[in-house]
């Protein structure tokens, strides 16, 4: 994973999302977890976000994103 100025791709996308949300134009859900998709802990972080009912924004090294929405669990 490349890091620019000490910030991961997910941190950069999250910063952009905050700026866009302030302007009222964020393409991402509120309270989303921004996760670098190429880290060893990505699976654990996705599970934790899902357990908390949070949407996930997966961010690839190139800055591309994919949004995963939580679904209500049925038992």
Order of alpha helices (4+ residues) and beta strands (2+ residues): alpha-beta-alpha-beta-beta
